[in-house]
Amino acid sequence: MAMARSRNIGIGVIIVALAVVGFLVAMIMKSTGLMVFTGYGMLISVIIMLLTLGNPFFRLPVQVLSFGTHRLGIFRKLPGGWHAEIPRTSGVSCALNCQACELAWVGCPIGMMQRFVIENRFPFYILGVFLIFGVTLGRTVCGWLCPFGLLLDCVNKVCTHKYEPPNWLRVFKYVYIIGLVVLAAITAFVVYCRYACFGAMLGIFPYWLTWNTVGWVWLIYHLGVFAAYISLSYFTHGRAWCRYFCPLGGMLGLFAPFSLIRVKHDWKWCTDCKECVRICPMGLDPRKQNLMFRMECLNCGRCITMCKTGSLAYSTPFTLDVPSKTPTPEGVEA
Amino acid sequence: MASGAGFGKSVRRFGKRIAGARLDPYLVARVRFVLFVAALLVIAVAFVAGDDWFVRRFATYDWARDLGF
């Protein structure tokens, strides 16, 4: 019990610190009229994620809530909605795609990075935002908050295919990022937002339903690309988009090895059953704790839930190195 | 051809070596601190450089019109 409490204290320190810093930044920025630090839907989801991060059991409810709150923008255009009071986009989203721009509470960092490049400006602000979120949470938002991640998790529930593409393909998302920036510079156009962003794909359907200004061609195009991404995930094990394509996850992954929250493995209790390897949606081996694991891990906690001996646990710099559960006799014997 | 295959092999070996590297916890802590300070500085520079104005203009920009929705 004392061990478990020490872990909760570690998570609690981060929760309180992030909440205080986030609140201060939001208040300062809002009071000076510069911008709102993040959207309300995002803010609600992040707070709940932080409050429940210590327990993977809450991940699905948090994902569902995040999905719902990111769709709230739809009410702005409905009769009696909030459209008049709230600007279309309130600020830059720190860690998620904007979820279809026109319905977004917040702007996407990838979209804004392209805008900065088009305007011949170095994206200092975007880089700072990536650094802050990468160093504190790493790719935790991908595992807990991303609405597309929720859909991919649902697809994987019914997926029977377990094809594992080679690991070197993970580099593709970094090629993708560089390509997006170069394309934006050459074409002076937000290529990603228009042709490939899953946020636009997720948002275009409710937008089409409520605003009645979406052309059929764009609707069919975005739904087609969306179906292609989903199919890709269906035929491969785990989250194919997150592994090979997501530019946002790639950017956060660069700083994730240094994040405050991570999954830690202790060989002392490990029975080498490899259940954690089998369950990992990113196709990682949590036992290795190498650079690839640190960069790619979504901190979803599935491996922690699956581990019967407690050799895997969330870890923070404020946490003592203790197993999350009382080791079973099998674990001790191993 | 042979040199091309050799180059590919050495690239794969280098990639595996990087991916399999284990990070020293003390190094991680130091780099984390440096990155955190760098993040604050970069955001400060962003405001000095006038990016806040750009972000504010961007935030009220009509995305839908530009994206053809």
Chai-1 contact restraints between the chains, C-beta under 6 A:
chainA,res_idxA,chainB,res_idxB,connection_type,confidence,min_distance_angstrom,max_distance_angstrom,comment,restraint_id
A,L34,B,D52,contact,1.0,0.0,6.0,A-B,restraint_1
A,M35,B,V55,contact,1.0,0.0,6.0,A-B,restraint_2
A,M35,B,R56,contact,1.0,0.0,6.0,A-B,restraint_3
A,M35,B,A59,contact,1.0,0.0,6.0,A-B,restraint_4
A,P87,B,T60,contact,1.0,0.0,6.0,A-B,restraint_5
A,T89,B,A59,contact,1.0,0.0,6.0,A-B,restraint_6
A,G91,B,A59,contact,1.0,0.0,6.0,A-B,restraint_7
A,C101,B,W63,contact,1.0,0.0,6.0,A-B,restraint_8
A,E102,B,W63,contact,1.0,0.0,6.0,A-B,restraint_9
A,E102,B,A64,contact,1.0,0.0,6.0,A-B,restraint_10
A,E102,B,F69,contact,1.0,0.0,6.0,A-B,restraint_11
A,R115,B,F58,contact,1.0,0.0,6.0,A-B,restraint_12
A,F124,B,V42,contact,1.0,0.0,6.0,A-B,restraint_13
A,F124,B,V45,contact,1.0,0.0,6.0,A-B,restraint_14
A,F124,B,A46,contact,1.0,0.0,6.0,A-B,restraint_15
A,F124,B,A49,contact,1.0,0.0,6.0,A-B,restraint_16
A,F124,B,D51,contact,1.0,0.0,6.0,A-B,restraint_17
A,Y125,B,A46,contact,1.0,0.0,6.0,A-B,restraint_18
A,Y125,B,D51,contact,1.0,0.0,6.0,A-B,restraint_19
A,Y125,B,V55,contact,1.0,0.0,6.0,A-B,restraint_20
A,L127,B,V42,contact,1.0,0.0,6.0,A-B,restraint_21
A,G128,B,A39,contact,1.0,0.0,6.0,A-B,restraint_22
A,G128,B,V42,contact,1.0,0.0,6.0,A-B,restraint_23
A,G128,B,I43,contact,1.0,0.0,6.0,A-B,restraint_24
A,G128,B,A46,contact,1.0,0.0,6.0,A-B,restraint_25
A,L131,B,L35,contact,1.0,0.0,6.0,A-B,restraint_26
A,L131,B,A39,contact,1.0,0.0,6.0,A-B,restraint_27
A,I132,B,A39,contact,1.0,0.0,6.0,A-B,restraint_28
A,V135,B,R32,contact,1.0,0.0,6.0,A-B,restraint_29
A,V135,B,L35,contact,1.0,0.0,6.0,A-B,restraint_30
A,V135,B,F36,contact,1.0,0.0,6.0,A-B,restraint_31
A,R194,B,L67,contact,1.0,0.0,6.0,A-B,restraint_32
A,V214,B,F69,contact,1.0,0.0,6.0,A-B,restraint_33
A,P257,B,L23,contact,1.0,0.0,6.0,A-B,restraint_34
A,F258,B,V28,contact,1.0,0.0,6.0,A-B,restraint_35
A,F258,B,V31,contact,1.0,0.0,6.0,A-B,restraint_36
A,F258,B,R32,contact,1.0,0.0,6.0,A-B,restraint_37
A,F258,B,L35,contact,1.0,0.0,6.0,A-B,restraint_38
A,N290,B,G20,contact,1.0,0.0,6.0,A-B,restraint_39
A,N290,B,R22,contact,1.0,0.0,6.0,A-B,restraint_40
A,L291,B,A19,contact,1.0,0.0,6.0,A-B,restraint_41
A,L291,B,A21,contact,1.0,0.0,6.0,A-B,restraint_42
A,M292,B,A19,contact,1.0,0.0,6.0,A-B,restraint_43
